Amino acid sequence: MLEFQGRKKWRIGRRIYLSGALVFFFLLALFLIKPTWNINRKYLSSSEEIKKAEQQILELRRREEELKLELKQLEDEKGKEAEVLKKFDLVRAGEGLAVIIDPEKEELEEEPPKGFFQKILEWFRKD
């Protein structure tokens, strides 16, 4: 009988220790999951920032090529003259300027929509 009671106490103690260990490991897992989750969020946001930065680099390189092409065109005399004519709306000697004007369209004056009180006042004015 004593042997049986000893086993029973041992089983109860074993269950208490196992449940305590399970609770400990569960809490430990919770404490480890939160930092891991934060690291994952930071990784995702930094990868998005890297993609944006790469796109900006590509845009800046494209713009650099455009500016180099414009500088190359401005190096010769024709390019300089074309730029001055474009910026200041000038014409060369002997060139003419044609101005095309659209025929005037009749503008109809529309009355603004009448409000509630204006409609009521019209009833009294008609009489």
C-alpha positions in Angstrom: 0.0 0.0 0.0 2.8 2.4 0.8 4.3 1.5 -2.5 1.1 2.5 -4.3 0.8 5.8 -2.4 4.4 6.6 -3.3 3.7 6.1 -6.9 0.6 8.3 -6.7 2.6 11.1 -5.2 5.3 10.7 -7.8 2.7 10.9 -10.6 1.1 14.1 -9.1 4.6 15.7 -8.7 5.5 14.6 -12.2 2.4 16.3 -13.6 3.1 19.5 -11.6 6.7 19.7 -12.9 5.6 18.9 -16.5 2.9 21.5 -16.5 5.3 24.0 -15.0 7.9 23.2 -17.6 5.3 23.5 -20.4 4.2 26.9 -19.1 7.8 28.0 -18.9 8.6 26.9 -22.4 5.4 28.5 -23.7 6.3 31.9 -22.1 9.8 31.6 -23.4 8.5 31.0 -26.9 6.2 34.0 -26.6 9.2 36.2 -25.5 11.2 34.9 -28.5 8.5 35.3 -31.1 8.0 39.1 -30.5 11.6 40.1 -31.3 11.6 37.7 -34.3 8.4 39.3 -35.6 9.9 42.8 -35.2 13.0 41.7 -37.0 10.9 40.4 -39.9 8.9 43.6 -40.1 12.2 45.7 -40.2 13.5 43.4 -42.9 10.4 43.8 -45.1 10.4 47.6 -44.7 14.2 47.8 -45.4 13.8 45.7 -48.6 11.0 48.1 -49.8 13.3 51.1 -49.1 16.1 49.3 -51.0 13.8 48.9 -54.0 12.8 52.6 -53.9 16.5 53.6 -53.7 17.3 51.5 -56.7 14.5 53.1 -58.7 15.8 56.5 -57.7 19.3 55.6 -58.8 17.9 54.4 -62.2 16.0 57.6 -62.6 19.0 59.7 -61.7 21.2 57.9 -64.2 18.6 58.4 -66.9 18.4 62.1 -66.0 22.2 62.3 -66.1 22.3 60.8 -69.6 19.7 63.4 -70.7 21.7 66.2 -69.3 24.9 65.0 -70.9 23.1 64.9 -74.3 21.8 68.4 -73.8 25.3 69.6 -72.9 26.7 67.9 -76.0 24.1 69.7 -78.1 25.0 73.1 -76.5 28.7 72.7 -77.3 28.3 73.6 -81.0 27.0 76.9 -82.3 23.8 75.5 -83.8 22.8 74.1 -80.4 23.4 77.4 -78.7 21.4 79.3 -81.2 18.5 76.8 -81.1 18.4 77.1 -77.3 18.4 80.9 -77.3 15.6 80.9 -80.0 13.6 78.4 -77.9 14.0 80.1 -74.5 13.3 83.7 -75.6 10.8 83.1 -78.4 13.0 84.7 -81.0 13.2 84.3 -84.8 16.1 84.4 -87.1 16.6 87.3 -89.5 14.4 86.8 -92.6 12.1 84.4 -90.9 8.4 85.2 -90.5 6.0 84.4 -87.8 2.5 83.2 -88.5 -0.2 83.6 -85.8 -3.3 81.5 -86.2 -6.3 82.7 -84.4 -9.4 80.6 -83.8 -12.6 82.2 -84.9 -14.4 83.6 -81.9 -17.1 81.4 -80.5 -20.3 82.9 -79.3 -20.4 82.8 -75.6 -23.8 82.2 -74.2 -24.4 83.7 -70.9 -26.2 81.2 -68.8 -28.2 82.3 -65.8 -27.0 80.8 -62.5 -29.5 78.4 -61.0 -32.1 80.1 -58.9 -32.3 79.4 -55.2 -35.4 78.6 -53.2 -36.0 82.2 -52.0 -35.5 83.6 -55.5 -38.3 81.4 -56.8 -40.6 82.5 -54.1 -39.8 86.2 -54.8 -40.6 85.6 -58.5 -44.2 84.5 -57.6 -44.7 87.8 -55.9 -43.2 89.9 -58.7 -45.3 88.4 -61.4 -48.6 89.6 -59.8 
